[in-house]
Structure formats: C-alpha cells, structure tokens
Amino acid sequence: MAKPLGAMKNLPLGKATTANITRTLTTNARLVCADNTGAKELEIIAVKGYKGIHNRMPRAGVGDLIVVAVKKGKPEIKHQVLMAVIIRQRQPYKRYDGSKIKFEDNAAVIVTEEGLPKGTEVKGAVAREAADKWNKIGSLSGIVV
C-alpha cells in the first residue's frame, strides 16, 4: 500500500498546516480586534470544530475559527456574538523549518459564517498560517509574517 507523499517526509498534507501551532488561547481569553469593524476587545466563547475531552477547556491557536463576544468598541457592535479568526498569538509556536514565531499580542479578525472578513483592512501583522488558511484575510493584511 502506497503512503501519501506527506507521510513519507513526516510533513503535513496541505499548505494550511505549515506549523505545529501551540493552542494556548482558552475560552474567556481576551483578544485585540485587528480590523476596522468598530470592535476593540473580543472574548472567546467557543472554538469551532473543537472535539473536546470531559472537563477540558476548549483551546484555540493561530488560524482557528472561534466564536467571540465583543466586550469593548462602538455601541452598535458592542455585546454582539460573532465569528472571528485568530491571526496573532503571544505564545511561541514552531514552524517546520525550525524557526519559532511569536507576536506581541493576541489578535483576531471578525469574519462572517463563510469566513469572509467583515472589515476592509487588517491592522498589524498576520501569521502566515492564518493567511494561508484564510485567503481573504491574507489579501487584506499589509504584513504577512
């Protein structure tokens, strides 16, 4: 039986998984909103696609789709429950070339149910893993690290 090409080299299949991302952002973590939708601070409520274990907090990392509540921002968007994608995290994670990447803050971008960003620009740097997985976010960002 033939093995897939990625299994022979111990590399993942697909370009979206280019790193072994340490998922450290649990529910109730606060994130900076890095787009121009009017939200300033977000709180993680749930992680989409998380298959949990009993009594374990759901965790998310760079590139994950999450459900957030807007805690600070303009009055018309405040207290809403929305979807978002994490684009930066403080905890270092390792890429397959051996380099370690970390950012100075935890940040997310508000998206629709289909994964399209609600804002028209992304402030600050975006991790390459998030830009590869979510193409539209990568195209709106100024810097991809």
Phi, psi and omega per residue, in radians:
M1 nan 2.286 -3.090
A2 -1.409 2.452 3.090
K3 -1.593 2.605 3.037
P4 -1.123 2.698 -3.086
L5 -1.009 -0.680 -3.132
G6 -1.173 -0.554 -3.127
A7 -1.256 -0.474 -3.132
M8 -1.217 -0.594 -3.073
K9 -1.769 0.093 -3.070
N10 1.033 0.595 3.079
L11 -1.999 2.643 -3.132
P12 -1.276 2.693 3.032
L13 -1.476 2.451 3.136
G14 1.630 2.607 -3.073
K15 -1.484 -0.230 -3.071
A16 -1.267 -0.468 -3.128
T17 -1.773 1.418 -3.120
T18 -1.796 0.160 -3.127
A19 -2.691 2.771 3.022
N20 -1.640 1.555 -2.977
I21 -1.405 2.183 3.047
T22 -1.365 2.016 -3.110
R23 -1.552 1.855 -3.037
T24 -2.084 -0.139 -3.101
L25 -1.549 1.876 -3.118
T26 -1.570 3.095 3.063
T27 -1.103 2.669 -3.055
N28 1.280 0.062 3.056
A29 -1.284 2.521 3.131
R30 -1.711 2.384 -3.133
L31 -2.198 2.692 3.010
V32 -1.493 2.391 3.064
C33 -1.510 2.073 -3.000
A34 -1.768 0.487 3.084
D35 -2.292 -3.079 -3.046
N36 -1.835 0.669 3.127
T37 -1.451 -0.243 -3.129
G38 1.897 -0.199 3.081
A39 -1.457 2.542 3.134
K40 -1.963 -0.742 -3.088
E41 -2.329 2.372 -3.112
L42 -2.111 2.626 3.060
E43 -2.139 2.300 -3.128
I44 -1.282 2.231 3.069
I45 -1.765 -0.792 -3.089
A46 -2.644 2.838 3.094
V47 -2.006 2.111 -3.137
K48 -1.224 2.373 3.103
G49 1.405 0.143 -3.123
Y50 -1.407 2.139 3.069
K51 -1.758 1.813 -2.914
G52 -1.560 3.015 3.030
I53 -2.078 2.545 -3.076
H54 -0.927 2.262 3.125
N55 1.140 0.369 3.069
R56 -1.889 2.359 3.137
M57 -1.247 2.377 3.045
P58 -1.123 2.425 -3.124
R59 -2.145 2.664 3.127
A60 -2.390 2.751 3.097
G61 -2.429 -2.938 -3.100
V62 -1.070 2.279 3.101
G63 1.595 -0.079 -3.110
D64 -1.460 2.555 3.068
L65 -1.569 2.217 -3.061
I66 -2.274 2.832 3.016
V67 -1.813 2.232 -3.053
V68 -2.226 2.755 2.970
A69 -1.970 2.364 3.136
V70 -1.420 2.088 -3.102
K71 -1.700 -0.639 3.123
K72 -2.340 2.514 3.118
G73 2.692 -2.833 3.129
K74 -1.161 2.591 -3.070
P75 -1.042 -0.548 -3.095
E76 -1.297 -0.358 3.138
I77 -1.870 -0.244 -3.102
K78 -1.126 2.518 3.115
H79 1.199 0.292 3.070
Q80 -1.613 2.666 3.062
V81 -1.805 2.104 -3.024
L82 -2.343 3.018 3.033
M83 -1.712 2.615 3.118
A84 -2.618 2.852 3.071
V85 -2.143 2.308 3.120
I86 -1.351 2.240 -3.128
I87 -1.984 -0.324 3.105
R88 -2.507 2.587 3.008
Q89 -2.517 2.590 -3.115
R90 -1.267 -0.662 -3.089
Q91 -1.142 2.246 3.137
P92 -1.151 2.505 3.014
Y93 -2.303 2.765 -2.967
K94 -1.854 2.293 3.028
R95 -1.566 2.873 -3.061
Y96 -1.255 -0.245 3.051
D97 -1.454 -0.012 3.082
G98 1.757 -0.201 -3.116
S99 -1.387 2.649 3.088
K100 -1.929 2.408 -3.085
I101 -2.132 2.344 2.976
K102 -2.568 2.721 -3.117
F103 -2.063 3.004 -3.099
E104 -1.509 -0.174 3.112
D105 -2.626 2.950 3.014
N106 -1.722 2.178 -3.063
A107 -2.436 2.677 3.129
A108 -2.455 2.847 3.097
V109 -2.119 2.296 3.130
I110 -1.305 2.300 -3.108
V111 -2.248 2.953 3.046
T112 -1.478 -3.124 3.112
E113 -1.083 -0.528 -3.127
E114 -1.459 -0.159 -3.138
G115 1.695 0.173 3.092
L116 -1.542 2.354 -3.113
P117 -1.132 2.476 3.104
K118 -1.416 -0.513 3.120
G119 -1.477 3.039 -3.127
T120 -1.876 -0.124 3.074
E121 -2.599 2.688 3.121
V122 -2.030 2.203 -3.114
K123 -1.561 2.380 3.076
G124 1.473 -3.038 -3.095
A125 -1.404 2.689 3.079
V126 -2.158 2.382 3.100
A127 -1.157 2.519 -3.120
R128 -1.067 -0.595 -3.140
E129 -1.102 -0.706 3.108
A130 -1.257 -0.665 3.141
A131 -1.183 -0.607 3.104
D132 -1.241 -0.703 -3.083
K133 -1.315 -0.653 -3.116
W134 -2.065 1.597 -2.994
N135 -1.048 -0.711 -3.083
K136 -1.167 -0.628 3.086
I137 -1.130 -0.703 3.108
G138 -1.112 -0.622 -3.121
S139 -1.327 -0.472 3.116
L140 -1.404 -0.329 -3.043
S141 -1.426 2.660 3.099
G142 -1.472 -0.659 -3.075
I143 -2.215 2.230 3.003
V144 -1.990 2.090 -3.087
V145 -1.807 nan nan
